[in-house]
């Protein structure tokens, strides 16, 4: 048994559903934050889809990236705006081209950290499916 699996079993997260990608984790975080602002109370383990983290874990990752200057204020504004809309910016829309670039930069910086922390699945490599 891997160390991550053992830690997950020991902490009661054996049935946790990892996020498929950083966008999914981000949209979940934004919805959780909005629910909290609306007065919802969170109790670990009571959701319909148990997740491997708390919303505060996503916030800590984002905060560390910002404090280490890997994300800029422009990234944060784009993440907030499109997170509230629950959809990523569309590069085909002229007014969203820059937001699309910032969004993907932010997702590319979030992804390896979320994978390392066992919050999301590792993205499949192009070469994994080749013989």
Order of alpha helices (4+ residues) and beta strands (2+ residues): alpha-alpha-alpha-alpha-alpha
